[in-house]
Amino acid sequence: MKGVLAILLALATTNSWAAELAAVRVDNHLGARLQGTSLPESFGRDLTSGLTSRLMIRLTLHQAARELRARSVEIAIRYDLWDETFTLTRTLDGISLDTATYREAQQVIRELQQITFSELFPTSGLPADVELVMRAVVLLNPIDRERLEEIRKWVAKNNKRSTLDPAGALGVGDASVSSAIMERIFEQYTSGADAAAVWQQTLTTEPFRLGSVPLESR
């Protein structure tokens, strides 16, 4: 089960980054911009590991405590060992938005430091005279429930003792995995989440009114 161990190692060594979320408006749609990201120092190296790196972003629009709209975005980055190129693919609710190819890892990182989703919510039907808030829950390399169950079975089978060092790195010996990693992931599922990750961040815009969001060109 080398693939499972690789996933746990990758999750254990992931650091968080700071980001900001702002509402944008393009034509007749309300969108979002994630900017100011500061990716982990190891992220550039991780991109060439052979594993597909994934960001899953759930974007929701709220009026007070009421959720009005929701969309799910996934950004997948795959490194082609033969061509030595990076392919970045964005999907919205499972439908492909666009695909781009880059030669350098730094180009991918710069692209992720300012991400714009321009057509999330049609403005028709949205209240124009009340305050709205947009929220984004961002997960790095999330694991779905089916994959989590596979990992849990593997951990149960290989339940030799392992530890996390003070810096948070995973100590692995004789195919053992720290149960602390599993606990951090499983807590998210017990709270009702459909996907979980050791690193996640929730971002919220400042309250805004639809008419106050500047109209941007494509």
Stockholm file with secondary structure:
# STOCKHOLM 1.0

chainA/1-218         MKGVLAILLALATTNSWAAELAAVRVDNHLGARLQGTSLPESFGRDLTSGLTSRLMIRLTLHQAARELRARSVEIAIRYDLWDETFTLTRTLDGISLDTATYREAQQVIRELQQITFSELFPTSGLPADVELVMRAVVLLNPIDRERLEEIRKWVAKNNKRSTLDPAGALGVGDASVSSAIMERIFEQYTSGADAAAVWQQTLTTEPFRLGSVPLESR
#=GR chainA/1-218 SS CHHHHHHHHHHHTCCCCCCEEEEEEETTEEEEEEECCCCCTTHHHHTTSSSCEEEEEEEEEEETTEEEEEEEEEEEEEEETTTTEEEEEEEETTEEEEEEEESSHHHHHHHHTEEEEEEEEESTTSCSSSCBEEEEEEEESCEEHHHHHHHHHHHHHTCCCCCBCTTCCBCCCTTCCCHHHHHHHHHHHHTTCSEECSSEEEEECCCBCGGGSCEECC
#=GC SS_cons         CHHHHHHHHHHHTCCCCCCEEEEEEETTEEEEEEECCCCCTTHHHHTTSSSCEEEEEEEEEEETTEEEEEEEEEEEEEEETTTTEEEEEEEETTEEEEEEEESSHHHHHHHHTEEEEEEEEESTTSCSSSCBEEEEEEEESCEEHHHHHHHHHHHHHTCCCCCBCTTCCBCCCTTCCCHHHHHHHHHHHHTTCSEECSSEEEEECCCBCGGGSCEECC
//
